[in-house]
Amino acid sequence: MSINNHCISPSKVVRGDKAWIKSLDLIRKLCKRPLLIGRSRSTKEIRASLRKDLLLKGIQSISFELDHDCCESDIKNAYLISKDNNCDGIIAAGGGKVLDAGKLIADLLGINCITVPLSASTCAGWTALSNIYTPDGKFVKDVSLKNCPNLLIFDHKFVRAAPPRTLASGMADAVAKWYESSLTSSTSQDGFVQQAVQMARVLRDQLFLNGYKAFLDPLSNSWETVAEGCALTAGIIGGLGGAKCRTAAAHPIHNGLTQLAYTNKPLHGELVGFGLLVQLYLEEKNSESQLPRQARSQLIDFFTQLNLPISIESICLRNTSSNELHKACKFACNENSDIHQLPFQINEKELFEAIQNLQSLPSGSKIKINNT
């Protein structure tokens, strides 16, 4: 067996109501002068509250607001501010791109990292991976980090306050773990990979069972199962199974679609979910099995309940011309893309035809992206 290095999980995870308050003593052991990173205007009040709580514990934090999310210019600015202020830790509080930025800055500086997800839209608070984007949100590359965060604080009170749309997006991203990992890793003899794939299957089943109730009622037990599944369990799967349990076609299609312009920009999971439907269409075309068709039908029903996009129409592209879509397909099929982990060959033309198959909404559907 070849040697594999795994960054499986944060050193410590604190989850539940009041997890933040209960973690302050742990934070004090990790840093005394952290850089507190965030971005969204809607979470500014939460970050101000975090800073006050830190100060009461004798922790003098330095605030830094990202201009664009996780892009190289923001990373550079935060790096320099951290150095100039002798920061000994990073606390990243926000959505996936904020968490990715915090992890990368801590990795570059060699200091402790604390992630505080303020939504369940991705598992970025867990992983030893950061995705880099351009200032206007185009995917550039992913960067493997030396470690997972030192501490992840998943406070239910904070996450419940996030818009339901973020949870729906998180479900699309998390459910993709099963459909991608089972496709790329079905023949693996590695016990870790096999176990990770089965965890992804259980997570999918939990999302199907509890997802709609969680979407409707953030005070339900279903919400706890689903939110933690999206933000925490999905990260375990990637950490345990490694790169092969992360992506097949859905995520590379997301990366390609980020190269385009939108009238109302989709969230990460919304594009991943759309990419997943395209992936299942490709599977159907390249196999004699009816399972991909059945899975796609099931996912369309599930996504419809959650108001997730299921067609080109519903991802709000500013320009749906063939040239624009070919641009996305070319990026998704570049020679280094994980789309080539598929068990069949795929090229730009075939991907374009698959995306075109999802041009319009199924009759009777009223799906559209909104901000609720």
Residue pairs with C-beta under 8 A, 6 or more apart in sequence:
1 190
4 190
4 192
4 242
6 192
6 239
6 240
6 242
7 127
7 128
7 145
7 146
7 147
7 148
7 239
8 148
8 236
8 239
8 240
9 126
9 148
9 235
9 236
9 239
10 115
10 126
10 148
10 149
10 150
10 151
10 152
11 148
11 149
11 150
11 151
12 26
12 150
12 151
12 152
13 151
13 152
13 154
13 232
14 22
14 23
14 26
14 151
14 152
14 153
14 154
15 153
15 154
15 155
15 156
15 228
15 232
16 154
16 155
16 156
17 155
17 156
17 157
18 155
18 157
19 153
19 154
19 155
19 156
20 50
20 53
20 116
20 153
20 155
20 157
20 158
21 53
23 151
23 153
24 53
24 54
24 57
24 59
25 57
26 151
27 34
27 54
27 57
27 59
27 89
27 91
27 114
27 151
28 57
28 58
28 59
30 89
30 112
30 114
30 150
30 151
31 59
31 87
31 88
31 89
31 91
31 111
31 112
31 114
32 58
32 59
32 60
32 88
33 59
33 60
33 61
33 62
33 85
33 86
33 87
33 88
33 89
34 54
34 59
34 61
34 62
34 87
34 88
34 89
34 90
34 91
34 114
35 61
35 62
35 64
35 78
35 81
35 82
35 85
35 87
35 89
35 90
35 91
35 105
36 47
36 50
36 51
36 54
36 61
36 62
36 63
36 64
36 91
36 93
37 64
37 65
37 66
37 78
37 90
37 91
37 92
37 93
37 94
37 98
37 101
37 102
37 105
38 44
38 47
38 63
38 64
38 65
38 66
38 92
38 93
38 94
38 98
39 65
39 66
39 67
39 69
39 94
39 95
39 97
39 98
40 94
40 95
40 98
40 118
43 93
43 94
43 118
46 93
46 118
46 158
46 161
47 63
47 93
50 61
50 91
50 93
50 116
51 61
51 63
54 60
54 61
54 91
55 61
61 91
62 81
62 82
62 85
62 87
64 77
64 78
64 81
66 74
66 78
66 97
66 98
66 101
67 73
67 74
67 77
67 135
68 74
68 133
68 135
68 136
68 137
69 97
69 98
69 101
69 133
69 137
70 97
70 98
70 100
70 101
70 104
70 130
70 131
70 132
70 133
71 132
71 133
71 134
71 135
72 132
72 140
73 135
74 101
75 101
75 104
75 105
75 108
75 132
78 101
78 105
79 105
79 108
79 109
81 87
82 90
82 105
82 109
82 111
83 109
87 109
87 111
88 111
88 112
89 106
89 111
89 112
89 113
89 114
90 102
90 103
90 105
90 106
90 109
90 111
90 112
90 113
90 114
91 102
91 114
91 116
92 98
92 99
92 101
92 102
92 103
92 113
92 114
92 115
92 116
93 116
93 118
94 116
94 117
94 118
95 117
95 118
95 119
95 121
95 122
95 124
95 166
96 121
96 122
96 124
96 131
96 268
97 124
97 131
97 133
99 115
99 117
99 122
99 124
99 125
100 124
100 129
100 130
100 131
100 132
101 130
102 113
102 115
103 113
103 115
103 124
103 127
103 128
103 129
103 130
103 145
103 149
104 130
104 132
104 143
104 145
106 112
106 113
106 149
107 113
107 130
107 145
107 146
107 147
112 150
112 151
113 147
113 149
113 150
113 151
114 149
114 150
114 151
114 152
114 153
115 124
115 125
115 126
115 149
115 151
115 152
115 153
116 125
116 152
116 153
116 155
116 158
117 124
117 125
117 152
117 154
117 158
117 159
117 231
118 158
118 159
118 161
118 162
119 159
119 162
119 163
119 166
119 167
119 170
120 159
120 162
120 166
120 167
120 170
120 226
120 227
120 228
120 230
120 231
121 162
121 166
121 167
121 169
121 170
121 173
121 230
121 267
121 268
121 269
122 169
122 170
122 173
122 230
122 231
122 234
122 268
122 269
123 173
123 174
123 230
123 231
123 232
123 233
123 234
123 235
123 238
124 130
125 149
125 152
125 154
125 231
125 232
125 235
126 148
126 149
126 152
126 231
126 232
126 234
126 235
126 236
126 238
126 239
127 148
127 235
127 238
127 239
128 144
128 145
128 146
128 147
128 148
128 239
129 142
129 143
129 144
129 145
129 238
130 142
130 143
130 145
131 139
131 141
131 142
131 143
132 139
132 140
132 141
132 142
132 143
133 139
133 140
133 258
134 140
137 258
137 265
138 258
138 259
139 254
139 255
139 258
139 259
139 331
148 239
152 232
154 228
154 231
154 232
156 224
156 227
159 227
159 231
160 218
160 219
160 223
163 371
163 372
164 215
164 216
164 218
164 372
165 267
165 307
165 369
165 370
165 371
165 372
166 267
167 214
167 215
167 218
167 223
167 226
167 227
167 230
168 215
168 269
168 270
168 306
168 307
168 308
169 267
169 268
169 269
169 270
169 273
169 308
170 227
170 230
170 231
170 269
171 207
171 211
171 215
171 226
171 230
171 269
171 306
171 308
172 269
172 270
172 272
172 273
172 276
172 303
172 306
172 308
173 230
173 234
173 268
173 269
173 272
173 273
174 203
174 207
174 229
174 230
174 233
174 234
174 269
175 203
175 204
175 207
175 208
175 273
175 276
175 299
175 302
176 250
176 251
176 272
176 273
176 275
176 276
177 200
177 203
177 204
177 234
177 237
177 238
177 245
177 246
178 197
178 200
178 201
178 203
178 204
179 204
179 248
179 250
179 276
179 279
179 280
179 295
180 245
180 246
180 247
180 248
180 249
180 250
180 251
180 276
180 279
181 193
181 196
181 197
181 200
181 237
181 241
181 244
181 245
181 246
181 248
182 197
182 200
182 201
183 248
183 279
183 283
183 342
183 343
184 244
184 245
184 247
184 248
184 341
184 342
184 343
185 193
185 194
185 196
185 197
185 241
185 244
185 245
186 197
186 343
188 194
188 197
188 244
192 240
192 241
192 242
193 241
193 242
193 244
193 245
195 240
195 241
196 236
196 237
196 238
196 240
196 241
196 242
196 245
197 241
197 245
199 233
199 236
199 237
199 240
200 237
200 241
200 245
203 229
203 233
203 234
203 237
206 225
206 226
206 229
207 226
207 229
207 230
207 302
208 298
208 302
210 222
210 225
210 226
211 222
211 226
211 302
211 305
211 306
212 305
212 306
213 220
213 222
213 223
214 220
214 222
214 223
214 225
214 226
214 227
215 226
215 305
215 306
217 223
237 245
238 245
238 246
243 338
244 341
246 338
247 338
247 341
248 279
248 338
248 339
248 341
248 342
249 275
249 276
249 278
249 279
249 282
249 332
249 339
249 342
249 346
250 272
250 273
250 275
250 276
250 278
250 279
251 272
251 275
251 338
252 275
252 332
252 333
252 337
252 338
252 339
253 271
253 272
253 274
253 275
253 278
253 279
253 328
253 332
253 339
253 351
253 355
254 268
254 271
254 272
254 274
254 275
255 331
255 332
255 337
256 327
256 328
256 329
256 330
256 331
256 332
256 333
257 266
257 271
257 274
257 275
257 315
257 328
257 332
258 271
259 327
259 328
259 331
260 317
260 318
260 319
260 324
260 325
260 327
260 328
261 317
261 318
261 319
262 315
262 316
262 317
262 318
263 316
263 317
263 318
264 316
264 369
264 370
264 371
265 316
266 274
266 309
266 315
266 316
266 369
269 308
270 308
270 309
270 315
270 369
271 309
271 315
273 299
273 303
273 308
273 309
273 310
274 309
274 310
274 311
274 315
274 358
276 299
277 296
277 299
277 300
277 303
277 310
277 358
278 351
278 354
278 355
278 357
278 358
280 292
280 293
280 295
280 296
280 299
281 292
281 296
281 354
281 357
281 358
282 342
282 344
282 346
282 350
282 351
282 354
283 289
283 292
284 292
284 293
284 296
285 350
285 354
286 344
300 310
300 362
303 309
303 310
303 367
304 310
304 365
304 367
307 367
307 368
307 369
307 370
308 367
309 315
309 316
309 367
309 369
310 358
310 361
310 362
310 365
310 367
311 358
311 359
311 360
311 361
311 362
311 365
311 367
312 320
312 325
312 355
312 356
312 358
312 359
312 360
313 320
313 359
313 360
313 361
314 361
314 367
314 368
314 369
315 369
316 368
316 369
317 324
322 352
325 352
325 355
325 356
326 348
326 352
328 355
329 348
329 349
329 351
329 352
329 355
330 348
331 337
332 339
332 351
333 339
333 340
333 346
333 347
333 348
333 351
339 346
339 351
340 346
361 367
